[in-house]
Amino acid sequence: MSAEDWADAALWSLAEGVDALSVERLSRGLGVTKGGFYWHFKDRADVLQAALARWEKLATTEFIQRLEALPDPKQRLHQLLALTFDLGPHGKIEVAIVAGAGADPRIQPVLARVSQRRLDYMVKLYRALGLPAREARNWALQAYSTYVGLLHLAIASPATLSSSRARADYIQHVARTLIPA
């Protein structure tokens, strides 16, 4: 098993909450001994950092690269909203990271960096739609704070958008609200 395999497994374990991340649980889930873990990482904190780096790469850097392949900024923004507001399996990881940031000081700097990168990208999209810088920033802040609010709602009241129909309706509403005409 490579360090990336362990980091991926650790990342997916975060869907159960930051506290669910343990060397024993990872080893058991991967069907290997703990010795392989210690070949790549010195402790739980080390693999948590690797999982957070993996999350940053997959959910921000590579996600933005995929969006950039779309030719139209409005189409990129629509796709961004549709994918992020759906809160599929990746959403559980986002929820756990946001929820864990207050309790684990190692998470907060990564979350702050990811949030800033995402906001900067959204400002870029709104600017590409022709909005002035100040207005683009406000639209981006509104969109991102709506997303973060949805993550908190998933923690506080998970049943609110539990049906696929409710999520689809909400995503359509979000797109109408957060994409300028």
Rosetta blueprint (number, residue, H / E / L):
1 M L
2 S L
3 A H
4 E H
5 D H
6 W H
7 A H
8 D H
9 A H
10 A H
11 L H
12 W H
13 S H
14 L H
15 A H
16 E H
17 G L
18 V H
19 D H
20 A H
21 L L
22 S L
23 V H
24 E H
25 R H
26 L H
27 S H
28 R H
29 G H
30 L H
31 G L
32 V L
33 T L
34 K H
35 G H
36 G H
37 F H
38 Y H
39 W H
40 H H
41 F L
42 K L
43 D L
44 R H
45 A H
46 D H
47 V H
48 L H
49 Q H
50 A H
51 A H
52 L H
53 A H
54 R H
55 W H
56 E H
57 K H
58 L H
59 A H
60 T H
61 T H
62 E H
63 F H
64 I H
65 Q H
66 R H
67 L H
68 E H
69 A L
70 L L
71 P L
72 D L
73 P H
74 K H
75 Q H
76 R H
77 L H
78 H H
79 Q H
80 L H
81 L H
82 A H
83 L H
84 T H
85 F H
86 D L
87 L L
88 G L
89 P H
90 H H
91 G H
92 K H
93 I H
94 E H
95 V H
96 A H
97 I H
98 V H
99 A H
100 G H
101 A H
102 G L
103 A L
104 D L
105 P L
106 R L
107 I H
108 Q H
109 P H
110 V H
111 L H
112 A H
113 R H
114 V H
115 S H
116 Q H
117 R H
118 R H
119 L H
120 D H
121 Y H
122 M H
123 V H
124 K H
125 L H
126 Y H
127 R H
128 A H
129 L L
130 G L
131 L L
132 P L
133 A H
134 R H
135 E H
136 A H
137 R H
138 N H
139 W H
140 A H
141 L H
142 Q H
143 A H
144 Y H
145 S H
146 T H
147 Y H
148 V H
149 G H
150 L H
151 L H
152 H H
153 L H
154 A H
155 I H
156 A H
157 S L
158 P H
159 A H
160 T H
161 L H
162 S L
163 S L
164 S H
165 R H
166 A H
167 R H
168 A H
169 D H
170 Y H
171 I H
172 Q H
173 H H
174 V H
175 A H
176 R H
177 T H
178 L H
179 I L
180 P L
181 A L
